[in-house]
Amino acid sequence: MTDTGEANKERNREIAQNEEAKQITGSIRVSTWAVAVVVIVGGILFTLGWLALR
């Protein structure tokens, strides 16, 4: 019975590690999109400002 309990604990640890890896990957993906959007919006605003000053 102890072997089964230890096996369940090990399985739960592996599941937790997999979930953590998925969260990290998702966070990086969201951060990348956020940076891309900021760069694009910044470029548009810079261009509009530059055209307004010309």
mmCIF entry with sequence, helices, sheets and N, C-alpha, C, O atoms, coordinates in Angstrom:
data_MODEL
# 
_entry.id   MODEL 
# 
_entity.id                         1 
_entity.type                       polymer 
_entity.pdbx_number_of_molecules   1 
# 
_entity_poly.entity_id                      1 
_entity_poly.type                           'polypeptide(L)' 
_entity_poly.nstd_linkage                   no 
_entity_poly.nstd_monomer                   no 
_entity_poly.pdbx_seq_one_letter_code       MTDTGEANKERNREIAQNEEAKQITGSIRVSTWAVAVVVIVGGILFTLGWLALR 
_entity_poly.pdbx_seq_one_letter_code_can   MTDTGEANKERNREIAQNEEAKQITGSIRVSTWAVAVVVIVGGILFTLGWLALR 
_entity_poly.pdbx_strand_id                 A 
# 
loop_
_entity_poly_seq.entity_id 
_entity_poly_seq.num 
_entity_poly_seq.mon_id 
_entity_poly_seq.hetero 
1 1  MET n 
1 2  THR n 
1 3  ASP n 
1 4  THR n 
1 5  GLY n 
1 6  GLU n 
1 7  ALA n 
1 8  ASN n 
1 9  LYS n 
1 10 GLU n 
1 11 ARG n 
1 12 ASN n 
1 13 ARG n 
1 14 GLU n 
1 15 ILE n 
1 16 ALA n 
1 17 GLN n 
1 18 ASN n 
1 19 GLU n 
1 20 GLU n 
1 21 ALA n 
1 22 LYS n 
1 23 GLN n 
1 24 ILE n 
1 25 THR n 
1 26 GLY n 
1 27 SER n 
1 28 ILE n 
1 29 ARG n 
1 30 VAL n 
1 31 SER n 
1 32 THR n 
1 33 TRP n 
1 34 ALA n 
1 35 VAL n 
1 36 ALA n 
1 37 VAL n 
1 38 VAL n 
1 39 VAL n 
1 40 ILE n 
1 41 VAL n 
1 42 GLY n 
1 43 GLY n 
1 44 ILE n 
1 45 LEU n 
1 46 PHE n 
1 47 THR n 
1 48 LEU n 
1 49 GLY n 
1 50 TRP n 
1 51 LEU n 
1 52 ALA n 
1 53 LEU n 
1 54 ARG n 
# 
_struct_asym.id          A 
_struct_asym.entity_id   1 
# 
_struct_conf.conf_type_id            HELX_P 
_struct_conf.id                      HELX_P1 
_struct_conf.pdbx_PDB_helix_id       AA1 
_struct_conf.beg_label_comp_id       THR 
_struct_conf.beg_label_asym_id       A 
_struct_conf.beg_label_seq_id        2 
_struct_conf.pdbx_beg_PDB_ins_code   ? 
_struct_conf.end_label_comp_id       LEU 
_struct_conf.end_label_asym_id       A 
_struct_conf.end_label_seq_id        53 
_struct_conf.pdbx_end_PDB_ins_code   ? 
_struct_conf.beg_auth_comp_id        THR 
_struct_conf.beg_auth_asym_id        A 
_struct_conf.beg_auth_seq_id         2 
_struct_conf.end_auth_comp_id        LEU 
_struct_conf.end_auth_asym_id        A 
_struct_conf.end_auth_seq_id         53 
_struct_conf.pdbx_PDB_helix_class    1 
_struct_conf.details                 ? 
_struct_conf.pdbx_PDB_helix_length   52 
# 
_struct_conf_type.id          HELX_P 
_struct_conf_type.criteria    ? 
_struct_conf_type.reference   ? 
# 
loop_
_atom_site.group_PDB 
_atom_site.id 
_atom_site.type_symbol 
_atom_site.label_atom_id 
_atom_site.label_alt_id 
_atom_site.label_comp_id 
_atom_site.label_asym_id 
_atom_site.label_entity_id 
_atom_site.label_seq_id 
_atom_site.pdbx_PDB_ins_code 
_atom_site.Cartn_x 
_atom_site.Cartn_y 
_atom_site.Cartn_z 
_atom_site.occupancy 
_atom_site.B_iso_or_equiv 
_atom_site.pdbx_formal_charge 
_atom_site.auth_seq_id 
_atom_site.auth_comp_id 
_atom_site.auth_asym_id 
_atom_site.auth_atom_id 
_atom_site.pdbx_PDB_model_num 
ATOM 1   N N  . MET A 1 1  ? 0.832 -1.187 0.000   1.00 0.00 ? 1  MET A N  1 
ATOM 2   C CA . MET A 1 1  ? 0.000 0.000  0.000   1.00 0.00 ? 1  MET A CA 1 
ATOM 3   C C  . MET A 1 1  ? 0.875 1.249  0.000   1.00 0.00 ? 1  MET A C  1 
ATOM 4   O O  . MET A 1 1  ? 0.520 2.255  -0.616  1.00 0.00 ? 1  MET A O  1 
ATOM 5   N N  . THR A 1 2  ? 2.001 1.194  0.677   1.00 0.00 ? 2  THR A N  1 
ATOM 6   C CA . THR A 1 2  ? 2.904 2.334  0.706   1.00 0.00 ? 2  THR A CA 1 
ATOM 7   C C  . THR A 1 2  ? 3.468 2.607  -0.685  1.00 0.00 ? 2  THR A C  1 
ATOM 8   O O  . THR A 1 2  ? 3.654 3.762  -1.067  1.00 0.00 ? 2  THR A O  1 
ATOM 9   N N  . ASP A 1 3  ? 3.740 1.538  -1.445  1.00 0.00 ? 3  ASP A N  1 
ATOM 10  C CA . ASP A 1 3  ? 4.252 1.703  -2.799  1.00 0.00 ? 3  ASP A CA 1 
ATOM 11  C C  . ASP A 1 3  ? 3.255 2.448  -3.676  1.00 0.00 ? 3  ASP A C  1 
ATOM 12  O O  . ASP A 1 3  ? 3.639 3.287  -4.491  1.00 0.00 ? 3  ASP A O  1 
ATOM 13  N N  . THR A 1 4  ? 1.981 2.139  -3.505  1.00 0.00 ? 4  THR A N  1 
ATOM 14  C CA . THR A 1 4  ? 0.940 2.810  -4.286  1.00 0.00 ? 4  THR A CA 1 
ATOM 15  C C  . THR A 1 4  ? 0.870 4.290  -3.918  1.00 0.00 ? 4  THR A C  1 
ATOM 16  O O  . THR A 1 4  ? 0.727 5.147  -4.791  1.00 0.00 ? 4  THR A O  1 
ATOM 17  N N  . GLY A 1 5  ? 0.972 4.583  -2.635  1.00 0.00 ? 5  GLY A N  1 
ATOM 18  C CA . GLY A 1 5  ? 0.944 5.975  -2.179  1.00 0.00 ? 5  GLY A CA 1 
ATOM 19  C C  . GLY A 1 5  ? 2.126 6.758  -2.715  1.00 0.00 ? 5  GLY A C  1 
ATOM 20  O O  . GLY A 1 5  ? 1.976 7.905  -3.136  1.00 0.00 ? 5  GLY A O  1 
ATOM 21  N N  . GLU A 1 6  ? 3.304 6.142  -2.702  1.00 0.00 ? 6  GLU A N  1 
ATOM 22  C CA . GLU A 1 6  ? 4.502 6.796  -3.231  1.00 0.00 ? 6  GLU A CA 1 
ATOM 23  C C  . GLU A 1 6  ? 4.387 6.997  -4.740  1.00 0.00 ? 6  GLU A C  1 
ATOM 24  O O  . GLU A 1 6  ? 4.805 8.024  -5.274  1.00 0.00 ? 6  GLU A O  1 
ATOM 25  N N  . ALA A 1 7  ? 3.822 6.014  -5.412  1.00 0.00 ? 7  ALA A N  1 
ATOM 26  C CA . ALA A 1 7  ? 3.645 6.116  -6.866  1.00 0.00 ? 7  ALA A CA 1 
ATOM 27  C C  . ALA A 1 7  ? 2.688 7.261  -7.192  1.00 0.00 ? 7  ALA A C  1 
ATOM 28  O O  . ALA A 1 7  ? 2.908 8.001  -8.151  1.00 0.00 ? 7  ALA A O  1 
ATOM 29  N N  . ASN A 1 8  ? 1.626 7.407  -6.397  1.00 0.00 ? 8  ASN A N  1 
ATOM 30  C CA . ASN A 1 8  ? 0.679 8.496  -6.618  1.00 0.00 ? 8  ASN A CA 1 
ATOM 31  C C  . ASN A 1 8  ? 1.336 9.851  -6.370  1.00 0.00 ? 8  ASN A C  1 
ATOM 32  O O  . ASN A 1 8  ? 1.092 10.808 -7.105  1.00 0.00 ? 8  ASN A O  1 
ATOM 33  N N  . LYS A 1 9  ? 2.165 9.931  -5.341  1.00 0.00 ? 9  LYS A N  1 
ATOM 34  C CA . LYS A 1 9  ? 2.857 11.187 -5.051  1.00 0.00 ? 9  LYS A CA 1 
ATOM 35  C C  . LYS A 1 9  ? 3.794 11.557 -6.198  1.00 0.00 ? 9  LYS A C  1 
ATOM 36  O O  . LYS A 1 9  ? 3.851 12.716 -6.607  1.00 0.00 ? 9  LYS A O  1 
ATOM 37  N N  . GLU A 1 10 ? 4.515 10.589 -6.708  1.00 0.00 ? 10 GLU A N  1 
ATOM 38  C CA . GLU A 1 10 ? 5.443 10.829 -7.826  1.00 0.00 ? 10 GLU A CA 1 
ATOM 39  C C  . GLU A 1 10 ? 4.669 11.265 -9.074  1.00 0.00 ? 10 GLU A C  1 
ATOM 40  O O  . GLU A 1 10 ? 5.076 12.181 -9.788  1.00 0.00 ? 10 GLU A O  1 
ATOM 41  N N  . ARG A 1 11 ? 3.551 10.589 -9.315  1.00 0.00 ? 11 ARG A N  1 
ATOM 42  C CA . ARG A 1 11 ? 2.700 10.944 -10.465 1.00 0.00 ? 11 ARG A CA 1 
ATOM 43  C C  . ARG A 1 11 ? 2.186 12.371 -10.318 1.00 0.00 ? 11 ARG A C  1 
ATOM 44  O O  . ARG A 1 11 ? 2.186 13.134 -11.284 1.00 0.00 ? 11 ARG A O  1 
ATOM 45  N N  . ASN A 1 12 ? 1.752 12.732 -9.122  1.00 0.00 ? 12 ASN A N  1 
ATOM 46  C CA . ASN A 1 12 ? 1.252 14.085 -8.883  1.00 0.00 ? 12 ASN A CA 1 
ATOM 47  C C  . ASN A 1 12 ? 2.357 15.127 -9.073  1.00 0.00 ? 12 ASN A C  1 
ATOM 48  O O  . ASN A 1 12 ? 2.096 16.218 -9.580  1.00 0.00 ? 12 ASN A O  1 
ATOM 49  N N  . ARG A 1 13 ? 3.580 14.799 -8.673  1.00 0.00 ? 13 ARG A N  1 
ATOM 50  C CA . ARG A 1 13 ? 4.715 15.711 -8.871  1.00 0.00 ? 13 ARG A CA 1 
ATOM 51  C C  . ARG A 1 13 ? 4.972 15.937 -10.357 1.00 0.00 ? 13 ARG A C  1 
ATOM 52  O O  . ARG A 1 13 ? 5.212 17.063 -10.793 1.00 0.00 ? 13 ARG A O  1 
ATOM 53  N N  . GLU A 1 14 ? 4.918 14.855 -11.127 1.00 0.00 ? 14 GLU A N  1 
ATOM 54  C CA . GLU A 1 14 ? 5.129 14.965 -12.577 1.00 0.00 ? 14 GLU A CA 1 
ATOM 55  C C  . GLU A 1 14 ? 4.032 15.801 -13.222 1.00 0.00 ? 14 GLU A C  1 
ATOM 56  O O  . GLU A 1 14 ? 4.309 16.628 -14.092 1.00 0.00 ? 14 GLU A O  1 
ATOM 57  N N  . ILE A 1 15 ? 2.805 15.593 -12.806 1.00 0.00 ? 15 ILE A N  1 
ATOM 58  C CA . ILE A 1 15 ? 1.687 16.375 -13.344 1.00 0.00 ? 15 ILE A CA 1 
ATOM 59  C C  . ILE A 1 15 ? 1.878 17.854 -13.006 1.00 0.00 ? 15 ILE A C  1 
ATOM 60  O O  . ILE A 1 15 ? 1.669 18.720 -13.855 1.00 0.00 ? 15 ILE A O  1 
ATOM 61  N N  . ALA A 1 16 ? 2.271 18.135 -11.780 1.00 0.00 ? 16 ALA A N  1 
ATOM 62  C CA . ALA A 1 16 ? 2.492 19.529 -11.366 1.00 0.00 ? 16 ALA A CA 1 
ATOM 63  C C  . ALA A 1 16 ? 3.616 20.167 -12.177 1.00 0.00 ? 16 ALA A C  1 
ATOM 64  O O  . ALA A 1 16 ? 3.510 21.329 -12.569 1.00 0.00 ? 16 ALA A O  1 
ATOM 65  N N  . GLN A 1 17 ? 4.680 19.429 -12.431 1.00 0.00 ? 17 GLN A N  1 
ATOM 66  C CA . GLN A 1 17 ? 5.783 19.962 -13.237 1.00 0.00 ? 17 GLN A CA 1 
ATOM 67  C C  . GLN A 1 17 ? 5.340 20.232 -14.667 1.00 0.00 ? 17 GLN A C  1 
ATOM 68  O O  . GLN A 1 17 ? 5.720 21.244 -15.254 1.00 0.00 ? 17 GLN A O  1 
ATOM 69  N N  . ASN A 1 18 ? 4.543 19.339 -15.227 1.00 0.00 ? 18 ASN A N  1 
ATOM 70  C CA . ASN A 1 18 ? 4.033 19.542 -16.588 1.00 0.00 ? 18 ASN A CA 1 
ATOM 71  C C  . ASN A 1 18 ? 3.133 20.768 -16.658 1.00 0.00 ? 18 ASN A C  1 
ATOM 72  O O  . ASN A 1 18 ? 3.214 21.547 -17.607 1.00 0.00 ? 18 ASN A O  1 
ATOM 73  N N  . GLU A 1 19 ? 2.286 20.940 -15.669 1.00 0.00 ? 19 GLU A N  1 
ATOM 74  C CA . GLU A 1 19 ? 1.395 22.107 -15.644 1.00 0.00 ? 19 GLU A CA 1 
ATOM 75  C C  . GLU A 1 19 ? 2.196 23.398 -15.512 1.00 0.00 ? 19 GLU A C  1 
ATOM 76  O O  . GLU A 1 19 ? 1.866 24.405 -16.139 1.00 0.00 ? 19 GLU A O  1 
ATOM 77  N N  . GLU A 1 20 ? 3.242 23.366 -14.702 1.00 0.00 ? 20 GLU A N  1 
ATOM 78  C CA . GLU A 1 20 ? 4.093 24.544 -14.539 1.00 0.00 ? 20 GLU A CA 1 
ATOM 79  C C  . GLU A 1 20 ? 4.758 24.905 -15.868 1.00 0.00 ? 20 GLU A C  1 
ATOM 80  O O  . GLU A 1 20 ? 4.823 26.078 -16.236 1.00 0.00 ? 20 GLU A O  1 
ATOM 81  N N  . ALA A 1 21 ? 5.242 23.910 -16.574 1.00 0.00 ? 21 ALA A N  1 
ATOM 82  C CA . ALA A 1 21 ? 5.880 24.154 -17.873 1.00 0.00 ? 21 ALA A CA 1 
ATOM 83  C C  . ALA A 1 21 ? 4.883 24.750 -18.861 1.00 0.00 ? 21 ALA A C  1 
ATOM 84  O O  . ALA A 1 21 ? 5.235 25.648 -19.627 1.00 0.00 ? 21 ALA A O  1 
ATOM 85  N N  . LYS A 1 22 ? 3.643 24.263 -18.852 1.00 0.00 ? 22 LYS A N  1 
ATOM 86  C CA . LYS A 1 22 ? 2.612 24.804 -19.740 1.00 0.00 ? 22 LYS A CA 1 
ATOM 87  C C  . LYS A 1 22 ? 2.320 26.263 -19.404 1.00 0.00 ? 22 LYS A C  1 
ATOM 88  O O  . LYS A 1 22 ? 2.147 27.086 -20.303 1.00 0.00 ? 22 LYS A O  1 
ATOM 89  N N  . GLN A 1 23 ? 2.266 26.584 -18.111 1.00 0.00 ? 23 GLN A N  1 
ATOM 90  C CA . GLN A 1 23 ? 1.995 27.961 -17.698 1.00 0.00 ? 23 GLN A CA 1 
ATOM 91  C C  . GLN A 1 23 ? 3.114 28.892 -18.130 1.00 0.00 ? 23 GLN A C  1 
ATOM 92  O O  . GLN A 1 23 ? 2.857 30.001 -18.599 1.00 0.00 ? 23 GLN A O  1 
ATOM 93  N N  . ILE A 1 24 ? 4.342 28.451 -17.976 1.00 0.00 ? 24 ILE A N  1 
ATOM 94  C CA . ILE A 1 24 ? 5.482 29.281 -18.367 1.00 0.00 ? 24 ILE A CA 1 
ATOM 95  C C  . ILE A 1 24 ? 5.453 29.534 -19.868 1.00 0.00 ? 24 ILE A C  1 
ATOM 96  O O  . ILE A 1 24 ? 5.656 30.663 -20.316 1.00 0.00 ? 24 ILE A O  1 
ATOM 97  N N  . THR A 1 25 ? 5.201 28.485 -20.642 1.00 0.00 ? 25 THR A N  1 
ATOM 98  C CA . THR A 1 25 ? 5.134 28.625 -22.094 1.00 0.00 ? 25 THR A CA 1 
ATOM 99  C C  . THR A 1 25 ? 4.022 29.586 -22.494 1.00 0.00 ? 25 THR A C  1 
ATOM 100 O O  . THR A 1 25 ? 4.208 30.427 -23.373 1.00 0.00 ? 25 THR A O  1 
ATOM 101 N N  . GLY A 1 26 ? 2.877 29.463 -21.853 1.00 0.00 ? 26 GLY A N  1 
ATOM 102 C CA . GLY A 1 26 ? 1.757 30.361 -22.146 1.00 0.00 ? 26 GLY A CA 1 
ATOM 103 C C  . GLY A 1 26 ? 2.073 31.799 -21.780 1.00 0.00 ? 26 GLY A C  1 
ATOM 104 O O  . GLY A 1 26 ? 1.705 32.720 -22.509 1.00 0.00 ? 26 GLY A O  1 
ATOM 105 N N  . SER A 1 27 ? 2.744 32.000 -20.670 1.00 0.00 ? 27 SER A N  1 
ATOM 106 C CA . SER A 1 27 ? 3.101 33.353 -20.244 1.00 0.00 ? 27 SER A CA 1 
ATOM 107 C C  . SER A 1 27 ? 4.086 33.992 -21.216 1.00 0.00 ? 27 SER A C  1 
ATOM 108 O O  . SER A 1 27 ? 3.974 35.175 -21.537 1.00 0.00 ? 27 SER A O  1 
ATOM 109 N N  . ILE A 1 28 ? 5.044 33.209 -21.677 1.00 0.00 ? 28 ILE A N  1 
ATOM 110 C CA . ILE A 1 28 ? 6.015 33.732 -22.645 1.00 0.00 ? 28 ILE A CA 1 
ATOM 111 C C  . ILE A 1 28 ? 5.310 34.106 -23.943 1.00 0.00 ? 28 ILE A C  1 
ATOM 112 O O  . ILE A 1 28 ? 5.611 35.139 -24.541 1.00 0.00 ? 28 ILE A O  1 
ATOM 113 N N  . ARG A 1 29 ? 4.380 33.274 -24.374 1.00 0.00 ? 29 ARG A N  1 
ATOM 114 C CA . ARG A 1 29 ? 3.645 33.540 -25.609 1.00 0.00 ? 29 ARG A CA 1 
ATOM 115 C C  . ARG A 1 29 ? 2.836 34.835 -25.480 1.00 0.00 ? 29 ARG A C  1 
ATOM 116 O O  . ARG A 1 29 ? 2.838 35.658 -26.396 1.00 0.00 ? 29 ARG A O  1 
ATOM 117 N N  . VAL A 1 30 ? 2.155 35.017 -24.364 1.00 0.00 ? 30 VAL A N  1 
ATOM 118 C CA . VAL A 1 30 ? 1.369 36.231 -24.144 1.00 0.00 ? 30 VAL A CA 1 
ATOM 119 C C  . VAL A 1 30 ? 2.281 37.454 -24.082 1.00 0.00 ? 30 VAL A C  1 
ATOM 120 O O  . VAL A 1 30 ? 1.951 38.501 -24.639 1.00 0.00 ? 30 VAL A O  1 
ATOM 121 N N  . SER A 1 31 ? 3.430 37.327 -23.408 1.00 0.00 ? 31 SER A N  1 
ATOM 122 C CA . SER A 1 31 ? 4.366 38.440 -23.310 1.00 0.00 ? 31 SER A CA 1 
ATOM 123 C C  . SER A 1 31 ? 4.898 38.829 -24.682 1.00 0.00 ? 31 SER A C  1 
ATOM 124 O O  . SER A 1 31 ? 5.046 40.015 -24.976 1.00 0.00 ? 31 SER A O  1 
ATOM 125 N N  . THR A 1 32 ? 5.181 37.856 -25.510 1.00 0.00 ? 32 THR A N  1 
ATOM 126 C CA . THR A 1 32 ? 5.680 38.131 -26.855 1.00 0.00 ? 32 THR A CA 1 
ATOM 127 C C  . THR A 1 32 ? 4.642 38.896 -27.666 1.00 0.00 ? 32 THR A C  1 
ATOM 128 O O  . THR A 1 32 ? 4.978 39.855 -28.361 1.00 0.00 ? 32 THR A O  1 
ATOM 129 N N  . TRP A 1 33 ? 3.387 38.477 -27.580 1.00 0.00 ? 33 TRP A N  1 
ATOM 130 C CA . TRP A 1 33 ? 2.324 39.186 -28.290 1.00 0.00 ? 33 TRP A CA 1 
ATOM 131 C C  . TRP A 1 33 ? 2.166 40.603 -27.753 1.00 0.00 ? 33 TRP A C  1 
ATOM 132 O O  . TRP A 1 33 ? 1.954 41.535 -28.528 1.00 0.00 ? 33 TRP A O  1 
ATOM 133 N N  . ALA A 1 34 ? 2.265 40.775 -26.451 1.00 0.00 ? 34 ALA A N  1 
ATOM 134 C CA . ALA A 1 34 ? 2.121 42.101 -25.849 1.00 0.00 ? 34 ALA A CA 1 
ATOM 135 C C  . ALA A 1 34 ? 3.233 43.031 -26.331 1.00 0.00 ? 34 ALA A C  1 
ATOM 136 O O  . ALA A 1 34 ? 2.973 44.189 -26.657 1.00 0.00 ? 34 ALA A O  1 
ATOM 137 N N  . VAL A 1 35 ? 4.456 42.538 -26.379 1.00 0.00 ? 35 VAL A N  1 
ATOM 138 C CA . VAL A 1 35 ? 5.578 43.357 -26.856 1.00 0.00 ? 35 VAL A CA 1 
ATOM 139 C C  . VAL A 1 35 ? 5.375 43.712 -28.328 1.00 0.00 ? 35 VAL A C  1 
ATOM 140 O O  . VAL A 1 35 ? 5.622 44.849 -28.728 1.00 0.00 ? 35 VAL A O  1 
ATOM 141 N N  . ALA A 1 36 ? 4.934 42.767 -29.124 1.00 0.00 ? 36 ALA A N  1 
ATOM 142 C CA . ALA A 1 36 ? 4.699 43.025 -30.544 1.00 0.00 ? 36 ALA A CA 1 
ATOM 143 C C  . ALA A 1 36 ? 3.631 44.100 -30.736 1.00 0.00 ? 36 ALA A C  1 
ATOM 144 O O  . ALA A 1 36 ? 3.791 44.990 -31.570 1.00 0.00 ? 36 ALA A O  1 
ATOM 145 N N  . VAL A 1 37 ? 2.559 44.024 -29.981 1.00 0.00 ? 37 VAL A N  1 
ATOM 146 C CA . VAL A 1 37 ? 1.492 45.021 -30.091 1.00 0.00 ? 37 VAL A CA 1 
ATOM 147 C C  . VAL A 1 37 ? 2.005 46.404 -29.687 1.00 0.00 ? 37 VAL A C  1 
ATOM 148 O O  . VAL A 1 37 ? 1.690 47.397 -30.344 1.00 0.00 ? 37 VAL A O  1 
ATOM 149 N N  . VAL A 1 38 ? 2.783 46.475 -28.623 1.00 0.00 ? 38 VAL A N  1 
ATOM 150 C CA . VAL A 1 38 ? 3.331 47.759 -28.171 1.00 0.00 ? 38 VAL A CA 1 
ATOM 151 C C  . VAL A 1 38 ? 4.250 48.350 -29.233 1.00 0.00 ? 38 VAL A C  1 
ATOM 152 O O  . VAL A 1 38 ? 4.204 49.554 -29.487 1.00 0.00 ? 38 VAL A O  1 
ATOM 153 N N  . VAL A 1 39 ? 5.080 47.525 -29.853 1.00 0.00 ? 39 VAL A N  1 
ATOM 154 C CA . VAL A 1 39 ? 5.985 48.013 -30.893 1.00 0.00 ? 39 VAL A CA 1 
ATOM 155 C C  . VAL A 1 39 ? 5.197 48.540 -32.086 1.00 0.00 ? 39 VAL A C  1 
ATOM 156 O O  . VAL A 1 39 ? 5.518 49.599 -32.624 1.00 0.00 ? 39 VAL A O  1 
ATOM 157 N N  . ILE A 1 40 ? 4.179 47.815 -32.498 1.00 0.00 ? 40 ILE A N  1 
ATOM 158 C CA . ILE A 1 40 ? 3.370 48.247 -33.639 1.00 0.00 ? 40 ILE A CA 1 
ATOM 159 C C  . ILE A 1 40 ? 2.630 49.542 -33.329 1.00 0.00 ? 40 ILE A C  1 
ATOM 160 O O  . ILE A 1 40 ? 2.657 50.476 -34.131 1.00 0.00 ? 40 ILE A O  1 
ATOM 161 N N  . VAL A 1 41 ? 1.978 49.608 -32.190 1.00 0.00 ? 41 VAL A N  1 
ATOM 162 C CA . VAL A 1 41 ? 1.244 50.826 -31.811 1.00 0.00 ? 41 VAL A CA 1 
ATOM 163 C C  . VAL A 1 41 ? 2.218 51.992 -31.649 1.00 0.00 ? 41 VAL A C  1 
ATOM 164 O O  . VAL A 1 41 ? 1.920 53.107 -32.077 1.00 0.00 ? 41 VAL A O  1 
ATOM 165 N N  . GLY A 1 42 ? 3.370 51.749 -31.039 1.00 0.00 ? 42 GLY A N  1 
ATOM 166 C CA . GLY A 1 42 ? 4.381 52.801 -30.900 1.00 0.00 ? 42 GLY A CA 1 
ATOM 167 C C  . GLY A 1 42 ? 4.858 53.299 -32.250 1.00 0.00 ? 42 GLY A C  1 
ATOM 168 O O  . GLY A 1 42 ? 5.035 54.503 -32.437 1.00 0.00 ? 42 GLY A O  1 
ATOM 169 N N  . GLY A 1 43 ? 5.067 52.406 -33.181 1.00 0.00 ? 43 GLY A N  1 
ATOM 170 C CA . GLY A 1 43 ? 5.480 52.798 -34.535 1.00 0.00 ? 43 GLY A CA 1 
ATOM 171 C C  . GLY A 1 43 ? 4.436 53.647 -35.223 1.00 0.00 ? 43 GLY A C  1 
ATOM 172 O O  . GLY A 1 43 ? 4.760 54.633 -35.885 1.00 0.00 ? 43 GLY A O  1 
ATOM 173 N N  . ILE A 1 44 ? 3.182 53.262 -35.065 1.00 0.00 ? 44 ILE A N  1 
ATOM 174 C CA . ILE A 1 44 ? 2.097 54.044 -35.671 1.00 0.00 ? 44 ILE A CA 1 
ATOM 175 C C  . ILE A 1 44 ? 2.037 55.437 -35.050 1.00 0.00 ? 44 ILE A C  1 
ATOM 176 O O  . ILE A 1 44 ? 1.937 56.431 -35.769 1.00 0.00 ? 44 ILE A O  1 
ATOM 177 N N  . LEU A 1 45 ? 2.099 55.515 -33.731 1.00 0.00 ? 45 LEU A N  1 
ATOM 178 C CA . LEU A 1 45 ? 2.041 56.820 -33.068 1.00 0.00 ? 45 LEU A CA 1 
ATOM 179 C C  . LEU A 1 45 ? 3.249 57.683 -33.426 1.00 0.00 ? 45 LEU A C  1 
ATOM 180 O O  . LEU A 1 45 ? 3.114 58.889 -33.631 1.00 0.00 ? 45 LEU A O  1 
ATOM 181 N N  . PHE A 1 46 ? 4.420 57.072 -33.502 1.00 0.00 ? 46 PHE A N  1 
ATOM 182 C CA . PHE A 1 46 ? 5.619 57.810 -33.891 1.00 0.00 ? 46 PHE A CA 1 
ATOM 183 C C  . PHE A 1 46 ? 5.463 58.375 -35.305 1.00 0.00 ? 46 PHE A C  1 
ATOM 184 O O  . PHE A 1 46 ? 5.785 59.536 -35.558 1.00 0.00 ? 46 PHE A O  1 
ATOM 185 N N  . THR A 1 47 ? 4.967 57.544 -36.216 1.00 0.00 ? 47 THR A N  1 
ATOM 186 C CA . THR A 1 47 ? 4.779 57.979 -37.601 1.00 0.00 ? 47 THR A CA 1 
ATOM 187 C C  . THR A 1 47 ? 3.767 59.119 -37.686 1.00 0.00 ? 47 THR A C  1 
ATOM 188 O O  . THR A 1 47 ? 3.984 60.098 -38.401 1.00 0.00 ? 47 THR A O  1 
ATOM 189 N N  . LEU A 1 48 ? 2.672 58.989 -36.960 1.00 0.00 ? 48 LEU A N  1 
ATOM 190 C CA . LEU A 1 48 ? 1.653 60.051 -36.981 1.00 0.00 ? 48 LEU A CA 1 
ATOM 191 C C  . LEU A 1 48 ? 2.210 61.343 -36.390 1.00 0.00 ? 48 LEU A C  1 
ATOM 192 O O  . LEU A 1 48 ? 1.943 62.427 -36.910 1.00 0.00 ? 48 LEU A O  1 
ATOM 193 N N  . GLY A 1 49 ? 2.969 61.238 -35.328 1.00 0.00 ? 49 GLY A N  1 
ATOM 194 C CA . GLY A 1 49 ? 3.583 62.426 -34.730 1.00 0.00 ? 49 GLY A CA 1 
ATOM 195 C C  . GLY A 1 49 ? 4.587 63.066 -35.663 1.00 0.00 ? 49 GLY A C  1 
ATOM 196 O O  . GLY A 1 49 ? 4.631 64.290 -35.786 1.00 0.00 ? 49 GLY A O  1 
ATOM 197 N N  . TRP A 1 50 ? 5.394 62.250 -36.321 1.00 0.00 ? 50 TRP A N  1 
ATOM 198 C CA . TRP A 1 50 ? 6.394 62.764 -37.239 1.00 0.00 ? 50 TRP A CA 1 
ATOM 199 C C  . TRP A 1 50 ? 5.713 63.458 -38.435 1.00 0.00 ? 50 TRP A C  1 
ATOM 200 O O  . TRP A 1 50 ? 6.152 64.519 -38.878 1.00 0.00 ? 50 TRP A O  1 
ATOM 201 N N  . LEU A 1 51 ? 4.642 62.846 -38.943 1.00 0.00 ? 51 LEU A N  1 
ATOM 202 C CA . LEU A 1 51 ? 3.910 63.463 -40.061 1.00 0.00 ? 51 LEU A CA 1 
ATOM 203 C C  . LEU A 1 51 ? 3.235 64.764 -39.623 1.00 0.00 ? 51 LEU A C  1 
ATOM 204 O O  . LEU A 1 51 ? 3.166 65.711 -40.406 1.00 0.00 ? 51 LEU A O  1 
ATOM 205 N N  . ALA A 1 52 ? 2.746 64.823 -38.406 1.00 0.00 ? 52 ALA A N  1 
ATOM 206 C CA . ALA A 1 52 ? 2.085 66.031 -37.908 1.00 0.00 ? 52 ALA A CA 1 
ATOM 207 C C  . ALA A 1 52 ? 3.081 67.174 -37.766 1.00 0.00 ? 52 ALA A C  1 
ATOM 208 O O  . ALA A 1 52 ? 2.713 68.333 -37.959 1.00 0.00 ? 52 ALA A O  1 
ATOM 209 N N  . LEU A 1 53 ? 4.323 66.877 -37.437 1.00 0.00 ? 53 LEU A N  1 
ATOM 210 C CA . LEU A 1 53 ? 5.331 67.919 -37.254 1.00 0.00 ? 53 LEU A CA 1 
ATOM 211 C C  . LEU A 1 53 ? 5.940 68.359 -38.587 1.00 0.00 ? 53 LEU A C  1 
ATOM 212 O O  . LEU A 1 53 ? 6.578 69.410 -38.631 1.00 0.00 ? 53 LEU A O  1 
ATOM 213 N N  . ARG A 1 54 ? 5.777 67.631 -39.630 1.00 0.00 ? 54 ARG A N  1 
ATOM 214 C CA . ARG A 1 54 ? 6.342 67.985 -40.932 1.00 0.00 ? 54 ARG A CA 1 
ATOM 215 C C  . ARG A 1 54 ? 5.601 69.062 -41.611 1.00 0.00 ? 54 ARG A C  1 
ATOM 216 O O  . ARG A 1 54 ? 5.967 69.461 -42.717 1.00 0.00 ? 54 ARG A O  1 
# 
